[in-house]
Amino acid sequence: MTTQTKRGNYFDIQQSGQDRLETRATRVLGIRYPIIQGGLARIARAELAAAVSNAGGLGQIAMAGVATTPELLRAEIHKAKALTSAPFAINFPIGHLKIDALLDVVMEEKVAAVSLTRGNPKPAIARLAGSGIRVLVLVSGPEQAMKAEQAGADVVATVGYEGGGHLGRTDLTTFVGVPLVVDAVSIPVVAGGGIADGRGLAAALALGADGVEVGTRFIAVREAFAHENYKNALLRAAETVIVKRSIGQPGRALVNEWSRGFLEAEAKGTSRDVLLGMVGAEANERGVFHGDIEGSLLWAGQAAALIGDIPTAAEFIARMVSEARSSAERLARLAGAYRAGVSLSPAASVKVV
């Protein structure tokens, strides 16, 4: 039995036996909550993806540093399938990589979704056409979002300047970028950058987004394949910085000895080749795998300042949904839409129409 009460642009849905927070993105992706785990290089493996998907979000397996060959990708997909029957995705940082063989594995294994970052998504979308696989494209503004929609993307995720890891070349923030992208496309929009709790989810929905992509916060959960030193370094980490701007690949990382040294090298006009050598995979691996907190590149967004614990993925998602509902109630009351005796109970969901 399902009951719903209209509240402005929202519907409170009480659904027997199944908790949902329904938006256009959840319907497209086949998930219960509009929460997508970021495609964290070297960190997002089957265990994390399955835990997120089992908790109602969309978990992702990273190609970068995890599933770089067809054989490794197929093995990771099989591992995830053994852990969950819920939809999950594979994240591909396109760049200049040849990923056709990897996309073929995704189609053969009938993975629910693919996310594409850092490059032209059109060839990959064309290769996936007709497979039934949903395609999410990460963008940094309305122009890229429109191109992604024209190429056939099902969902776009716009990542603001607050985010961790590689960002767009503009300094557009999430709070400004989300409405711009929402107004530019007709497909579902997911907000990323600076989001680490339910208040961020509620704010994203209020800005017109259909969900959120969460990266940094999912490093600091138990299932993430990251050294405990890295996870602990994220707790209430107030200082992050943009590196690699001088070589056209800006990304946000924790402030430490490594990032200070890299910024000094950039300021001195160090050659591009030398700088690229400094930011090779091993720079990140020292922190992710070995726990070298000062001597490694530790990707992190400004949302690290909001991280106060290291829960399981399920605990974090349940908390995020609860916090979002509390924020939605507050907004409803402020808007005069709250009616006595009507509340968003844990068994209710919000449908954005």
TAURHU-V742986 format. One record per residue. N is the residue number from 1. PHI is phi in degrees with one decimal (none if undefined). Layout:
# TAURHU-V742986
n->N phi->PHI
n->N phi->PHI
This chain:
# TAURHU-V742986
n->1 phi->none
n->2 phi->-124.8
n->3 phi->-123.2
n->4 phi->-143.2
n->5 phi->-124.1
n->6 phi->-76.8
n->7 phi->-133.8
n->8 phi->61.5
n->9 phi->-91.8
n->10 phi->-116.7
n->11 phi->-122.6
n->12 phi->-85.8
n->13 phi->-112.7
n->14 phi->-105.6
n->15 phi->-124.1
n->16 phi->-60.4
n->17 phi->75.7
n->18 phi->-143.0
n->19 phi->-89.9
n->20 phi->-143.4
n->21 phi->-127.2
n->22 phi->-93.1
n->23 phi->-137.6
n->24 phi->-60.9
n->25 phi->-65.7
n->26 phi->-65.4
n->27 phi->-68.9
n->28 phi->-67.1
n->29 phi->-92.8
n->30 phi->73.0
n->31 phi->-118.8
n->32 phi->-89.4
n->33 phi->-123.4
n->34 phi->-82.7
n->35 phi->-126.8
n->36 phi->-113.7
n->37 phi->-77.8
n->38 phi->-64.2
n->39 phi->-85.2
n->40 phi->-74.3
n->41 phi->-55.7
n->42 phi->69.5
n->43 phi->-106.9
n->44 phi->-83.0
n->45 phi->-114.7
n->46 phi->-56.4
n->47 phi->-62.9
n->48 phi->-69.8
n->49 phi->-57.7
n->50 phi->-66.3
n->51 phi->-63.5
n->52 phi->-65.6
n->53 phi->-66.2
n->54 phi->-62.3
n->55 phi->-87.0
n->56 phi->107.5
n->57 phi->-91.9
n->58 phi->-113.1
n->59 phi->-79.7
n->60 phi->-133.6
n->61 phi->-101.8
n->62 phi->-83.9
n->63 phi->-70.1
n->64 phi->-64.6
n->65 phi->76.4
n->66 phi->-129.0
n->67 phi->-124.2
n->68 phi->-88.1
n->69 phi->-126.2
n->70 phi->-55.5
n->71 phi->-67.7
n->72 phi->-66.0
n->73 phi->-64.9
n->74 phi->-62.9
n->75 phi->-64.9
n->76 phi->-69.0
n->77 phi->-63.6
n->78 phi->-62.2
n->79 phi->-62.8
n->80 phi->-64.6
n->81 phi->-62.7
n->82 phi->-72.5
n->83 phi->-101.9
n->84 phi->-152.6
n->85 phi->-104.8
n->86 phi->-83.9
n->87 phi->-62.9
n->88 phi->-141.6
n->89 phi->-128.0
n->90 phi->-116.4
n->91 phi->-100.0
n->92 phi->-121.0
n->93 phi->-83.1
n->94 phi->-66.7
n->95 phi->51.6
n->96 phi->-108.1
n->97 phi->-75.2
n->98 phi->-94.1
n->99 phi->-117.1
n->100 phi->-56.7
n->101 phi->-65.0
n->102 phi->-70.4
n->103 phi->-63.8
n->104 phi->-63.3
n->105 phi->-63.7
n->106 phi->-59.1
n->107 phi->-69.7
n->108 phi->-62.6
n->109 phi->-87.4
n->110 phi->54.9
n->111 phi->-67.5
n->112 phi->-68.8
n->113 phi->-152.3
n->114 phi->-133.0
n->115 phi->-116.6
n->116 phi->-123.3
n->117 phi->-135.5
n->118 phi->56.9
n->119 phi->166.5
n->120 phi->-76.7
n->121 phi->-82.1
n->122 phi->-58.2
n->123 phi->-61.4
n->124 phi->-66.8
n->125 phi->-62.8
n->126 phi->-63.4
n->127 phi->-67.2
n->128 phi->-83.4
n->129 phi->-55.5
n->130 phi->84.2
n->131 phi->-84.7
n->132 phi->84.8
n->133 phi->-78.3
n->134 phi->-77.3
n->135 phi->-119.5
n->136 phi->-110.1
n->137 phi->-117.5
n->138 phi->-83.5
n->139 phi->-133.3
n->140 phi->-118.7
n->141 phi->173.1
n->142 phi->-65.1
n->143 phi->-64.1
n->144 phi->-64.7
n->145 phi->-62.3
n->146 phi->-64.7
n->147 phi->-65.0
n->148 phi->-64.5
n->149 phi->-62.5
n->150 phi->-63.6
n->151 phi->-77.2
n->152 phi->112.9
n->153 phi->-62.0
n->154 phi->-88.9
n->155 phi->-145.2
n->156 phi->-118.5
n->157 phi->-118.9
n->158 phi->-99.0
n->159 phi->-107.9
n->160 phi->-84.8
n->161 phi->-59.0
n->162 phi->-71.1
n->163 phi->-67.3
n->164 phi->-98.8
n->165 phi->71.9
n->166 phi->-69.0
n->167 phi->-120.8
n->168 phi->-72.7
n->169 phi->-86.9
n->170 phi->-99.5
n->171 phi->-103.6
n->172 phi->-67.9
n->173 phi->-83.7
n->174 phi->-60.3
n->175 phi->-64.2
n->176 phi->-93.8
n->177 phi->-66.5
n->178 phi->-60.6
n->179 phi->-60.5
n->180 phi->-62.3
n->181 phi->-71.1
n->182 phi->-57.2
n->183 phi->-74.3
n->184 phi->-92.0
n->185 phi->-129.2
n->186 phi->-105.3
n->187 phi->-83.4
n->188 phi->-59.1
n->189 phi->-117.4
n->190 phi->-113.3
n->191 phi->-98.4
n->192 phi->-137.3
n->193 phi->104.9
n->194 phi->83.2
n->195 phi->-110.9
n->196 phi->-141.9
n->197 phi->-154.9
n->198 phi->-67.5
n->199 phi->-63.6
n->200 phi->-66.1
n->201 phi->-62.8
n->202 phi->-62.0
n->203 phi->-63.3
n->204 phi->-62.1
n->205 phi->-63.7
n->206 phi->-65.4
n->207 phi->-79.7
n->208 phi->105.8
n->209 phi->-71.7
n->210 phi->-106.6
n->211 phi->163.2
n->212 phi->-134.6
n->213 phi->-110.0
n->214 phi->-118.9
n->215 phi->-106.4
n->216 phi->-52.2
n->217 phi->-60.7
n->218 phi->-81.2
n->219 phi->-72.6
n->220 phi->-93.6
n->221 phi->-127.4
n->222 phi->-64.6
n->223 phi->-80.5
n->224 phi->-67.5
n->225 phi->-85.2
n->226 phi->-140.1
n->227 phi->-60.5
n->228 phi->-59.8
n->229 phi->-61.6
n->230 phi->-65.0
n->231 phi->-59.4
n->232 phi->-67.1
n->233 phi->-66.9
n->234 phi->-78.4
n->235 phi->-63.8
n->236 phi->55.1
n->237 phi->-75.1
n->238 phi->-87.6
n->239 phi->-112.4
n->240 phi->-129.7
n->241 phi->-150.9
n->242 phi->-88.8
n->243 phi->-116.4
n->244 phi->69.2
n->245 phi->-63.7
n->246 phi->-67.5
n->247 phi->-106.9
n->248 phi->75.0
n->249 phi->-131.8
n->250 phi->-60.6
n->251 phi->-151.4
n->252 phi->-102.5
n->253 phi->-140.5
n->254 phi->-66.0
n->255 phi->-76.4
n->256 phi->-156.8
n->257 phi->-60.4
n->258 phi->-63.1
n->259 phi->-66.3
n->260 phi->-64.5
n->261 phi->-65.7
n->262 phi->-67.8
n->263 phi->-62.5
n->264 phi->-63.9
n->265 phi->-64.4
n->266 phi->-62.0
n->267 phi->-63.8
n->268 phi->-80.7
n->269 phi->79.8
n->270 phi->-55.1
n->271 phi->-62.5
n->272 phi->-58.8
n->273 phi->-62.2
n->274 phi->-66.7
n->275 phi->-62.2
n->276 phi->-62.5
n->277 phi->-65.1
n->278 phi->-72.3
n->279 phi->-109.7
n->280 phi->-65.4
n->281 phi->-54.7
n->282 phi->-64.6
n->283 phi->-63.4
n->284 phi->-79.9
n->285 phi->-62.9
n->286 phi->-58.9
n->287 phi->-88.1
n->288 phi->-64.8
n->289 phi->-93.5
n->290 phi->-112.4
n->291 phi->76.6
n->292 phi->-79.6
n->293 phi->-77.7
n->294 phi->-91.5
n->295 phi->-102.1
n->296 phi->-137.4
n->297 phi->-84.5
n->298 phi->-111.5
n->299 phi->-62.8
n->300 phi->-166.7
n->301 phi->-94.1
n->302 phi->-62.7
n->303 phi->-63.9
n->304 phi->-56.7
n->305 phi->-63.5
n->306 phi->-96.4
n->307 phi->-88.8
n->308 phi->-120.3
n->309 phi->-157.8
n->310 phi->-126.0
n->311 phi->-87.0
n->312 phi->-75.2
n->313 phi->-60.3
n->314 phi->-64.9
n->315 phi->-63.7
n->316 phi->-64.0
n->317 phi->-64.6
n->318 phi->-60.2
n->319 phi->-65.4
n->320 phi->-61.8
n->321 phi->-64.4
n->322 phi->-61.7
n->323 phi->-64.0
n->324 phi->-64.0
n->325 phi->-66.0
n->326 phi->-62.3
n->327 phi->-66.5
n->328 phi->-64.5
n->329 phi->-60.9
n->330 phi->-61.6
n->331 phi->-64.4
n->332 phi->-63.6
n->333 phi->-65.5
n->334 phi->-63.8
n->335 phi->-83.4
n->336 phi->78.5
n->337 phi->-92.2
n->338 phi->-74.9
n->339 phi->-116.5
n->340 phi->-54.8
n->341 phi->86.7
n->342 phi->-112.7
n->343 phi->-144.5
n->344 phi->-89.3
n->345 phi->-77.0
n->346 phi->-58.0
n->347 phi->-92.4
n->348 phi->-99.4
n->349 phi->-139.5
n->350 phi->-108.9
n->351 phi->-106.9
n->352 phi->-95.8
n->353 phi->-117.7
